[in-house]
């Protein structure tokens, strides 16, 4: 089932890659006049079956593209922008217009797992396709629809992140418009061009609140729930100049992602932050293997985005078919720059039945019963020490009572 969400701030790449320059492409008609113009940046994360485990392929839309299959359109044929790359990969967008407006109707992504460069060790090599709703909002004709803010689209095993978008279909007389039509996400805030945090000075911000609210997040396969997660999340991000910014994740954040037999991903997006939680299964136990976070920060009065990730984690472990629960505060050490404080965690990413949590495997922090033997053992040790000390003192006094003859 397709799930999508828009992050208002200009976010870095969800797939964890470096920033890439937007790709620019023009489609020409039979008179060599421009009929479709587009500039965009896209990051792909694709889950595929490797030799022994499920693997993630992460890559960007390359600058070297083919426009074969693109169509300017006419009264009987809708315009189509098709961007091909590599051995059998392509990204396509259909357009339509009505009442002085145009829009993209259907977005499709085709990928070929026989490409050993992008999908090394793929077990099942084939061409697969993902078809989702439109990428763009409706815009007036003779304008360029622009959206610098990032938009994440998740469908099955594919997550696509779009940003720095500029699109004009139905270009008249081959002249690309100079008028921009901003997407709703860009209208809510003024975003600076995406850049790195290398030499900038971060403006410290006041922590939004002491504790985050608990959000309830769900994913579905068709009409059936496949992942449930209840938790409150607080990010502690340290900048290069050792300043820490505390960010509470909105409990109403949009949830997207995918569910599989051995892997599952939950993507949470609020205004300034996107987090991906990647779960996997080993020996009939699931655990949180990977966290990727894109955080929007205020630097010199402008918002930029930074990225951090770790794919070698092992948190929230429980047997498959059960859920994991921890009421106490947990500190997830993602990197030396990012620590996630998690509160009231209850998560089950696999084998849900009737759309409800199964029996919970509780964390050791919640198990107060372990304190009883510790306290009893400590008390016995102290008592033994007191007896020994009293015995030694008593022996010394008894020796002192004898007189030398």
Secondary structure, DSSP 8 states (H G I E B T S, - for coil): -EEEEE-SS----TT-------EEEEEE-TTS-EEEEEEEEEEEEEEEE-SSSEEEEEEE--S--B-TT-B---SSS--EEEEEETTTEEEEEEEEEETTEEEEEEEEEEEETT-TTTSTT-SS--EEEEEEE-SS--EETTSEEEE-S-EEEEETTEEEEEEEEEEE-S-STT---S-EEE-HHHHTS--------SS--B-----S-SS---EEEEEEETTEEEEEEEEEEEEEEE-TTS-EEEEE--TT-EEEEEE-SSEEEEEEE-SSEEEEEEEEEETTEEEEEEEEEEEEEEETTEEEEEEEEES---EEEEETTSEEEE-S-EEEE-SSSEEEEEEEEEEE-S--BTTB--SEEE-GGG-THHHHHHHHHHHHHHHHHHHHHHHHHHHHHHHHT----
